[in-house]
């Protein structure tokens, strides 16, 4: 199976609330590509769904390294920190997500103004 097929299989398992199987499928996708952002995000969310917040945070950190321009990656990591009670970390990462959002909006405005 390809990394995409493992990822889709994991998404199916997640939808069926078969979380342990979803985790294994995402891990298989990541064996093929350790920086596969979709699989990292899905794995982190699955850990969070199981209330395994330490694991969700660790994978979330890998996700923001793999996808440094992804607002949602930072937002998810911020939520994991918040759920863990690590408020200062949550606020810091949340601010990074907002900054990325503002940069994106400014870029979109510049592009629209050119038209």
N, CA, C and O atoms as a GROMACS GRO file, in nm:
protein
  460
    1UNK      N    1   0.084  -0.120   0.000
    1UNK     CA    2   0.000   0.000   0.000
    1UNK      C    3   0.088   0.126   0.000
    1UNK      O    4   0.198   0.126   0.054
    2UNK      N    5   0.037   0.230  -0.061
    2UNK     CA    6   0.108   0.358  -0.061
    2UNK      C    7   0.080   0.434   0.068
    2UNK      O    8  -0.010   0.398   0.145
    3UNK      N    9   0.157   0.538   0.090
    3UNK     CA   10   0.133   0.619   0.210
    3UNK      C   11  -0.007   0.679   0.208
    3UNK      O   12  -0.072   0.690   0.313
    4UNK      N   13  -0.055   0.718   0.089
    4UNK     CA   14  -0.188   0.774   0.078
    4UNK      C   15  -0.296   0.672   0.111
    4UNK      O   16  -0.397   0.703   0.174
    5UNK      N   17  -0.272   0.548   0.068
    5UNK     CA   18  -0.368   0.442   0.098
    5UNK      C   19  -0.372   0.411   0.247
    5UNK      O   20  -0.479   0.391   0.304
    6UNK      N   21  -0.255   0.408   0.312
    6UNK     CA   22  -0.252   0.389   0.457
    6UNK      C   23  -0.325   0.503   0.527
    6UNK      O   24  -0.401   0.481   0.621
    7UNK      N   25  -0.302   0.625   0.480
    7UNK     CA   26  -0.367   0.742   0.538
    7UNK      C   27  -0.519   0.731   0.524
    7UNK      O   28  -0.592   0.749   0.622
    8UNK      N   29  -0.567   0.700   0.404
    8UNK     CA   30  -0.712   0.688   0.382
    8UNK      C   31  -0.770   0.575   0.466
    8UNK      O   32  -0.881   0.586   0.519
    9UNK      N   33  -0.695   0.466   0.479
    9UNK     CA   34  -0.741   0.356   0.563
    9UNK      C   35  -0.753   0.404   0.708
    9UNK      O   36  -0.849   0.371   0.778
   10UNK      N   37  -0.654   0.481   0.753
   10UNK     CA   38  -0.660   0.536   0.888
   10UNK      C   39  -0.780   0.626   0.907
   10UNK      O   40  -0.845   0.623   1.011
   11UNK      N   41  -0.810   0.707   0.806
   11UNK     CA   42  -0.927   0.794   0.814
   11UNK      C   43  -1.057   0.713   0.825
   11UNK      O   44  -1.148   0.749   0.899
   12UNK      N   45  -1.063   0.604   0.750
   12UNK     CA   46  -1.180   0.516   0.759
   12UNK      C   47  -1.192   0.456   0.899
   12UNK      O   48  -1.300   0.454   0.957
   13UNK      N   49  -1.079   0.408   0.952
   13UNK     CA   50  -1.081   0.353   1.088
   13UNK      C   51  -1.122   0.459   1.189
   13UNK      O   52  -1.201   0.432   1.280
   14UNK      N   53  -1.071   0.579   1.173
   14UNK     CA   54  -1.106   0.687   1.265
   14UNK      C   55  -1.257   0.713   1.260
   14UNK      O   56  -1.321   0.727   1.364
   15UNK      N   57  -1.312   0.719   1.141
   15UNK     CA   58  -1.455   0.743   1.125
   15UNK      C   59  -1.538   0.634   1.192
   15UNK      O   60  -1.649   0.659   1.239
   16UNK      N   61  -1.483   0.513   1.196
   16UNK     CA   62  -1.552   0.400   1.259
   16UNK      C   63  -1.517   0.389   1.408
   16UNK      O   64  -1.557   0.294   1.474
   17UNK      N   65  -1.442   0.486   1.459
   17UNK     CA   66  -1.397   0.490   1.598
   17UNK      C   67  -1.309   0.371   1.634
   17UNK      O   68  -1.308   0.325   1.749
   18UNK      N   69  -1.236   0.322   1.536
   18UNK     CA   70  -1.139   0.214   1.558
   18UNK      C   71  -1.002   0.282   1.570
   18UNK      O   72  -0.919   0.273   1.480
   19UNK      N   73  -0.983   0.350   1.682
   19UNK     CA   74  -0.871   0.443   1.695
   19UNK      C   75  -0.735   0.374   1.697
   19UNK      O   76  -0.639   0.427   1.639
   20UNK      N   77  -0.723   0.261   1.760
   20UNK     CA   78  -0.594   0.192   1.762
   20UNK      C   79  -0.554   0.148   1.622
   20UNK      O   80  -0.436   0.156   1.586
   21UNK      N   81  -0.650   0.103   1.543
   21UNK     CA   82  -0.621   0.064   1.406
   21UNK      C   83  -0.586   0.187   1.322
   21UNK      O   84  -0.500   0.180   1.234
   22UNK      N   85  -0.654   0.298   1.349
   22UNK     CA   86  -0.623   0.422   1.278
   22UNK      C   87  -0.479   0.464   1.307
   22UNK      O   88  -0.406   0.504   1.216
   23UNK      N   89  -0.439   0.455   1.432
   23UNK     CA   90  -0.302   0.491   1.469
   23UNK      C   91  -0.202   0.405   1.393
   23UNK      O   92  -0.104   0.457   1.338
   24UNK      N   93  -0.226   0.276   1.388
   24UNK     CA   94  -0.134   0.187   1.315
   24UNK      C   95  -0.128   0.223   1.167
   24UNK      O   96  -0.020   0.221   1.107
   25UNK      N   97  -0.241   0.256   1.107
   25UNK     CA   98  -0.242   0.291   0.965
   25UNK      C   99  -0.164   0.421   0.941
   25UNK      O  100  -0.087   0.429   0.845
   26UNK      N  101  -0.183   0.520   1.026
   26UNK     CA  102  -0.109   0.646   1.009
   26UNK      C  103   0.041   0.623   1.029
   26UNK      O  104   0.124   0.680   0.957
   27UNK      N  105   0.075   0.539   1.126
   27UNK     CA  106   0.217   0.509   1.148
   27UNK      C  107   0.278   0.441   1.027
   27UNK      O  108   0.394   0.467   0.994
   28UNK      N  109   0.202   0.354   0.960
   28UNK     CA  110   0.254   0.290   0.838
   28UNK      C  111   0.277   0.394   0.729
   28UNK      O  112   0.376   0.388   0.657
   29UNK      N  113   0.185   0.489   0.715
   29UNK     CA  114   0.204   0.597   0.616
   29UNK      C  115   0.330   0.676   0.649
   29UNK      O  116   0.405   0.714   0.559
   30UNK      N  117   0.352   0.701   0.778
   30UNK     CA  118   0.468   0.779   0.820
   30UNK      C  119   0.599   0.701   0.809
   30UNK      O  120   0.706   0.761   0.800
   31UNK      N  121   0.593   0.569   0.809
   31UNK     CA  122   0.713   0.489   0.783
   31UNK      C  123   0.764   0.517   0.642
   31UNK      O  124   0.884   0.518   0.617
   32UNK      N  125   0.671   0.538   0.549
   32UNK     CA  126   0.708   0.567   0.411
   32UNK      C  127   0.754   0.710   0.393
   32UNK      O  128   0.844   0.738   0.313
   33UNK      N  129   0.693   0.802   0.468
   33UNK     CA  130   0.727   0.944   0.458
   33UNK      C  131   0.707   1.009   0.594
   33UNK      O  132   0.595   1.048   0.628
   34UNK      N  133   0.813   1.022   0.673
   34UNK     CA  134   0.801   1.076   0.808
   34UNK      C  135   0.750   1.221   0.814
   34UNK      O  136   0.710   1.267   0.920
   35UNK      N  137   0.753   1.291   0.702
   35UNK     CA  138   0.706   1.429   0.698
   35UNK      C  139   0.571   1.444   0.628
   35UNK      O  140   0.533   1.554   0.589
   36UNK      N  141   0.500   1.337   0.613
   36UNK     CA  142   0.368   1.339   0.548
   36UNK      C  143   0.271   1.411   0.642
   36UNK      O  144   0.220   1.354   0.738
   37UNK      N  145   0.246   1.538   0.612
   37UNK     CA  146   0.173   1.627   0.702
   37UNK      C  147   0.032   1.577   0.731
   37UNK      O  148  -0.013   1.584   0.846
   38UNK      N  149  -0.039   1.529   0.630
   38UNK     CA  150  -0.175   1.482   0.655
   38UNK      C  151  -0.177   1.367   0.755
   38UNK      O  152  -0.262   1.363   0.844
   39UNK      N  153  -0.083   1.275   0.741
   39UNK     CA  154  -0.078   1.161   0.834
   39UNK      C  155  -0.034   1.206   0.973
   39UNK      O  156  -0.086   1.157   1.074
   40UNK      N  157   0.060   1.300   0.980
   40UNK     CA  158   0.100   1.352   1.111
   40UNK      C  159  -0.018   1.418   1.181
   40UNK      O  160  -0.041   1.395   1.299
   41UNK      N  161  -0.093   1.498   1.107
   41UNK     CA  162  -0.206   1.568   1.168
   41UNK      C  163  -0.312   1.468   1.213
   41UNK      O  164  -0.366   1.479   1.323
   42UNK      N  165  -0.342   1.372   1.128
   42UNK     CA  166  -0.441   1.271   1.164
   42UNK      C  167  -0.397   1.189   1.284
   42UNK      O  168  -0.478   1.158   1.372
   43UNK      N  169  -0.269   1.154   1.289
   43UNK     CA  170  -0.217   1.078   1.404
   43UNK      C  171  -0.228   1.159   1.532
   43UNK      O  172  -0.271   1.108   1.635
   44UNK      N  173  -0.191   1.286   1.526
   44UNK     CA  174  -0.202   1.372   1.644
   44UNK      C  175  -0.347   1.383   1.690
   44UNK      O  176  -0.375   1.375   1.810
   45UNK      N  177  -0.438   1.402   1.596
   45UNK     CA  178  -0.579   1.415   1.632
   45UNK      C  179  -0.633   1.284   1.692
   45UNK      O  180  -0.716   1.287   1.782
   46UNK      N  181  -0.584   1.172   1.641
   46UNK     CA  182  -0.629   1.043   1.694
   46UNK      C  183  -0.577   1.022   1.836
   46UNK      O  184  -0.650   0.975   1.923
   47UNK      N  185  -0.451   1.058   1.860
   47UNK     CA  186  -0.400   1.052   1.997
   47UNK      C  187  -0.483   1.141   2.089
   47UNK      O  188  -0.517   1.102   2.200
   48UNK      N  189  -0.516   1.260   2.042
   48UNK     CA  190  -0.596   1.351   2.125
   48UNK      C  191  -0.734   1.292   2.151
   48UNK      O  192  -0.788   1.306   2.261
   49UNK      N  193  -0.792   1.226   2.051
   49UNK     CA  194  -0.922   1.163   2.069
   49UNK      C  195  -0.918   1.054   2.175
   49UNK      O  196  -1.018   1.027   2.242
   50UNK      N  197  -0.801   0.991   2.189
   50UNK     CA  198  -0.782   0.888   2.292
   50UNK      C  199  -0.736   0.949   2.425
   50UNK      O  200  -0.708   0.878   2.521
   51UNK      N  201  -0.728   1.084   2.428
   51UNK     CA  202  -0.681   1.158   2.545
   51UNK      C  203  -0.535   1.126   2.579
   51UNK      O  204  -0.494   1.132   2.695
   52UNK      N  205  -0.458   1.092   2.476
   52UNK     CA  206  -0.313   1.070   2.491
   52UNK      C  207  -0.244   1.200   2.450
   52UNK      O  208  -0.184   1.210   2.343
   53UNK      N  209  -0.254   1.298   2.539
   53UNK     CA  210  -0.212   1.434   2.503
   53UNK      C  211  -0.062   1.448   2.489
   53UNK      O  212  -0.016   1.527   2.406
   54UNK      N  213   0.018   1.376   2.566
   54UNK     CA  214   0.163   1.384   2.548
   54UNK      C  215   0.202   1.339   2.407
   54UNK      O  216   0.284   1.403   2.342
   55UNK      N  217   0.141   1.230   2.362
   55UNK     CA  218   0.169   1.180   2.228
   55UNK      C  219   0.119   1.279   2.122
   55UNK      O  220   0.187   1.304   2.023
   56UNK      N  221  -0.001   1.334   2.144
   56UNK     CA  222  -0.056   1.431   2.050
   56UNK      C  223   0.035   1.553   2.038
   56UNK      O  224   0.056   1.605   1.928
   57UNK      N  225   0.088   1.599   2.150
   57UNK     CA  226   0.178   1.715   2.149
   57UNK      C  227   0.306   1.683   2.074
   57UNK      O  228   0.352   1.763   1.992
   58UNK      N  229   0.364   1.568   2.100
   58UNK     CA  230   0.489   1.531   2.031
   58UNK      C  231   0.470   1.523   1.880
   58UNK      O  232   0.552   1.573   1.803
   59UNK      N  233   0.362   1.460   1.838
   59UNK     CA  234   0.334   1.450   1.695
   59UNK      C  235   0.299   1.588   1.640
   59UNK      O  236   0.337   1.621   1.527
   60UNK      N  237   0.227   1.667   1.718
   60UNK     CA  238   0.195   1.803   1.675
   60UNK      C  239   0.319   1.888   1.652
   60UNK      O  240   0.324   1.968   1.559
   61UNK      N  241   0.419   1.870   1.736
   61UNK     CA  242   0.546   1.941   1.716
   61UNK      C  243   0.612   1.898   1.585
   61UNK      O  244   0.665   1.981   1.511
   62UNK      N  245   0.608   1.769   1.557
   62UNK     CA  246   0.664   1.720   1.430
   62UNK      C  247   0.586   1.778   1.312
   62UNK      O  248   0.643   1.811   1.207
   63UNK      N  249   0.456   1.790   1.330
   63UNK     CA  250   0.371   1.844   1.224
   63UNK      C  251   0.407   1.989   1.191
   63UNK      O  252   0.419   2.024   1.073
   64UNK      N  253   0.425   2.073   1.293
   64UNK     CA  254   0.458   2.212   1.262
   64UNK      C  255   0.598   2.225   1.201
   64UNK      O  256   0.625   2.319   1.127
   65UNK      N  257   0.686   2.131   1.231
   65UNK     CA  258   0.817   2.129   1.165
   65UNK      C  259   0.802   2.088   1.018
   65UNK      O  260   0.868   2.143   0.931
   66UNK      N  261   0.715   1.991   0.993
   66UNK     CA  262   0.696   1.940   0.857
   66UNK      C  263   0.614   2.038   0.771
   66UNK      O  264   0.631   2.044   0.650
   67UNK      N  265   0.526   2.113   0.836
   67UNK     CA  266   0.437   2.206   0.763
   67UNK      C  267   0.436   2.342   0.833
   67UNK      O  268   0.335   2.381   0.892
   68UNK      N  269   0.548   2.414   0.826
   68UNK     CA  270   0.561   2.537   0.904
   68UNK      C  271   0.468   2.651   0.863
   68UNK      O  272   0.457   2.750   0.935
   69UNK      N  273   0.403   2.640   0.749
   69UNK     CA  274   0.311   2.746   0.704
   69UNK      C  275   0.164   2.706   0.722
   69UNK      O  276   0.074   2.777   0.677
   70UNK      N  277   0.140   2.594   0.788
   70UNK     CA  278   0.004   2.542   0.805
   70UNK      C  279  -0.059   2.595   0.934
   70UNK      O  280  -0.024   2.550   1.043
   71UNK      N  281  -0.151   2.689   0.921
   71UNK     CA  282  -0.217   2.748   1.037
   71UNK      C  283  -0.285   2.641   1.123
   71UNK      O  284  -0.278   2.644   1.246
   72UNK      N  285  -0.351   2.548   1.056
   72UNK     CA  286  -0.426   2.445   1.128
   72UNK      C  287  -0.334   2.358   1.214
   72UNK      O  288  -0.374   2.313   1.321
   73UNK      N  289  -0.212   2.334   1.167
   73UNK     CA  290  -0.117   2.256   1.245
   73UNK      C  291  -0.089   2.326   1.378
   73UNK      O  292  -0.089   2.262   1.484
   74UNK      N  293  -0.065   2.456   1.372
   74UNK     CA  294  -0.038   2.533   1.494
   74UNK      C  295  -0.162   2.539   1.583
   74UNK      O  296  -0.152   2.529   1.706
   75UNK      N  297  -0.278   2.557   1.522
   75UNK     CA  298  -0.402   2.563   1.599
   75UNK      C  299  -0.425   2.432   1.673
   75UNK      O  300  -0.462   2.432   1.791
   76UNK      N  301  -0.405   2.322   1.604
   76UNK     CA  302  -0.424   2.191   1.669
   76UNK      C  303  -0.327   2.173   1.784
   76UNK      O  304  -0.366   2.129   1.892
   77UNK      N  305  -0.200   2.206   1.761
   77UNK     CA  306  -0.102   2.193   1.869
   77UNK      C  307  -0.140   2.280   1.987
   77UNK      O  308  -0.125   2.239   2.102
   78UNK      N  309  -0.188   2.400   1.960
   78UNK     CA  310  -0.232   2.489   2.068
   78UNK      C  311  -0.345   2.425   2.149
   78UNK      O  312  -0.348   2.434   2.272
   79UNK      N  313  -0.438   2.361   2.080
   79UNK     CA  314  -0.549   2.294   2.148
   79UNK      C  315  -0.498   2.180   2.235
   79UNK      O  316  -0.546   2.160   2.347
   80UNK      N  317  -0.402   2.104   2.184
   80UNK     CA  318  -0.346   1.994   2.264
   80UNK      C  319  -0.283   2.048   2.392
   80UNK      O  320  -0.304   1.994   2.501
   81UNK      N  321  -0.205   2.155   2.378
   81UNK     CA  322  -0.144   2.216   2.496
   81UNK      C  323  -0.252   2.264   2.594
   81UNK      O  324  -0.241   2.244   2.714
   82UNK      N  325  -0.354   2.327   2.541
   82UNK     CA  326  -0.461   2.379   2.627
   82UNK      C  327  -0.528   2.265   2.703
   82UNK      O  328  -0.551   2.276   2.824
   83UNK      N  329  -0.560   2.157   2.633
   83UNK     CA  330  -0.624   2.043   2.698
   83UNK      C  331  -0.534   1.982   2.805
   83UNK      O  332  -0.584   1.927   2.903
   84UNK      N  333  -0.403   1.993   2.787
   84UNK     CA  334  -0.306   1.939   2.884
   84UNK      C  335  -0.287   2.034   3.002
   84UNK      O  336  -0.223   2.000   3.101
   85UNK      N  337  -0.344   2.157   2.990
   85UNK     CA  338  -0.329   2.256   3.097
   85UNK      C  339  -0.203   2.340   3.083
   85UNK      O  340  -0.166   2.411   3.176
   86UNK      N  341  -0.138   2.331   2.969
   86UNK     CA  342  -0.015   2.406   2.944
   86UNK      C  343  -0.052   2.536   2.871
   86UNK      O  344  -0.031   2.550   2.751
   87UNK      N  345  -0.108   2.628   2.948
   87UNK     CA  346  -0.170   2.747   2.891
   87UNK      C  347  -0.068   2.839   2.824
   87UNK      O  348  -0.095   2.891   2.715
   88UNK      N  349   0.046   2.861   2.885
   88UNK     CA  350   0.146   2.951   2.824
   88UNK      C  351   0.189   2.897   2.688
   88UNK      O  352   0.201   2.974   2.592
   89UNK      N  353   0.212   2.767   2.680
   89UNK     CA  354   0.251   2.706   2.553
   89UNK      C  355   0.138   2.718   2.450
   89UNK      O  356   0.162   2.746   2.333
   90UNK      N  357   0.015   2.695   2.497
   90UNK     CA  358  -0.101   2.705   2.408
   90UNK      C  359  -0.114   2.846   2.352
   90UNK      O  360  -0.141   2.863   2.234
   91UNK      N  361  -0.095   2.945   2.436
   91UNK     CA  362  -0.106   3.084   2.391
   91UNK      C  363   0.004   3.118   2.292
   91UNK      O  364  -0.020   3.187   2.193
   92UNK      N  365   0.125   3.071   2.320
   92UNK     CA  366   0.238   3.099   2.230
   92UNK      C  367   0.214   3.039   2.091
   92UNK      O  368   0.230   3.107   1.990
   93UNK      N  369   0.176   2.914   2.087
   93UNK     CA  370   0.152   2.846   1.959
   93UNK      C  371   0.029   2.905   1.891
   93UNK      O  372   0.026   2.919   1.769
   94UNK      N  373  -0.073   2.939   1.969
   94UNK     CA  374  -0.192   3.002   1.912
   94UNK      C  375  -0.159   3.135   1.846
   94UNK      O  376  -0.215   3.168   1.742
   95UNK      N  377  -0.068   3.211   1.907
   95UNK     CA  378  -0.025   3.338   1.848
   95UNK      C  379   0.046   3.314   1.715
   95UNK      O  380   0.030   3.392   1.621
   96UNK      N  381   0.124   3.208   1.707
   96UNK     CA  382   0.190   3.175   1.580
   96UNK      C  383   0.086   3.143   1.472
   96UNK      O  384   0.103   3.181   1.357
   97UNK      N  385  -0.019   3.073   1.510
   97UNK     CA  386  -0.125   3.040   1.414
   97UNK      C  387  -0.191   3.168   1.365
   97UNK      O  388  -0.215   3.184   1.245
   98UNK      N  389  -0.220   3.261   1.456
   98UNK     CA  390  -0.283   3.387   1.416
   98UNK      C  391  -0.191   3.468   1.325
   98UNK      O  392  -0.238   3.529   1.228
   99UNK      N  393  -0.062   3.469   1.355
   99UNK     CA  394   0.033   3.541   1.271
   99UNK      C  395   0.034   3.484   1.130
   99UNK      O  396   0.034   3.559   1.032
  100UNK      N  397   0.035   3.352   1.118
  100UNK     CA  398   0.029   3.290   0.986
  100UNK      C  399  -0.100   3.328   0.914
  100UNK      O  400  -0.099   3.353   0.793
  101UNK      N  401  -0.209   3.332   0.988
  101UNK     CA  402  -0.337   3.371   0.929
  101UNK      C  403  -0.334   3.514   0.877
  101UNK      O  404  -0.386   3.541   0.768
  102UNK      N  405  -0.276   3.604   0.953
  102UNK     CA  406  -0.267   3.744   0.910
  102UNK      C  407  -0.178   3.756   0.786
  102UNK      O  408  -0.210   3.829   0.692
  103UNK      N  409  -0.067   3.683   0.787
  103UNK     CA  410   0.022   3.686   0.669
  103UNK      C  411  -0.051   3.636   0.545
  103UNK      O  412  -0.038   3.694   0.437
  104UNK      N  413  -0.126   3.530   0.562
  104UNK     CA  414  -0.201   3.475   0.449
  104UNK      C  415  -0.304   3.576   0.399
  104UNK      O  416  -0.318   3.595   0.278
  105UNK      N  417  -0.374   3.640   0.492
  105UNK     CA  418  -0.474   3.740   0.452
  105UNK      C  419  -0.410   3.858   0.379
  105UNK      O  420  -0.464   3.906   0.280
  106UNK      N  421  -0.297   3.903   0.428
  106UNK     CA  422  -0.227   4.013   0.361
  106UNK      C  423  -0.184   3.973   0.220
  106UNK      O  424  -0.198   4.051   0.126
  107UNK      N  425  -0.132   3.852   0.207
  107UNK     CA  426  -0.091   3.804   0.076
  107UNK      C  427  -0.210   3.795  -0.019
  107UNK      O  428  -0.201   3.835  -0.136
  108UNK      N  429  -0.322   3.744   0.031
  108UNK     CA  430  -0.442   3.735  -0.052
  108UNK      C  431  -0.491   3.873  -0.094
  108UNK      O  432  -0.534   3.891  -0.207
  109UNK      N  433  -0.483   3.970  -0.002
  109UNK     CA  434  -0.524   4.106  -0.034
  109UNK      C  435  -0.433   4.167  -0.140
  109UNK      O  436  -0.480   4.231  -0.233
  110UNK      N  437  -0.302   4.146  -0.126
  110UNK     CA  438  -0.208   4.196  -0.226
  110UNK      C  439  -0.237   4.137  -0.364
  110UNK      O  440  -0.235   4.208  -0.464
  111UNK      N  441  -0.265   4.009  -0.367
  111UNK     CA  442  -0.295   3.943  -0.494
  111UNK      C  443  -0.426   3.994  -0.554
  111UNK      O  444  -0.436   4.011  -0.675
  112UNK      N  445  -0.525   4.019  -0.468
  112UNK     CA  446  -0.653   4.071  -0.516
  112UNK      C  447  -0.638   4.213  -0.568
  112UNK      O  448  -0.703   4.251  -0.666
  113UNK      N  449  -0.553   4.292  -0.503
  113UNK     CA  450  -0.531   4.431  -0.546
  113UNK      C  451  -0.461   4.438  -0.681
  113UNK      O  452  -0.477   4.536  -0.754
  114UNK      N  453  -0.384   4.335  -0.716
  114UNK     CA  454  -0.314   4.332  -0.844
  114UNK      C  455  -0.409   4.310  -0.961
  114UNK      O  456  -0.381   4.347  -1.075
  115UNK      N  457  -0.522   4.248  -0.931
  115UNK     CA  458  -0.617   4.212  -1.038
  115UNK      C  459  -0.693   4.328  -1.088
  115UNK      O  460  -0.776   4.314  -1.178
   0.00000   0.00000   0.00000
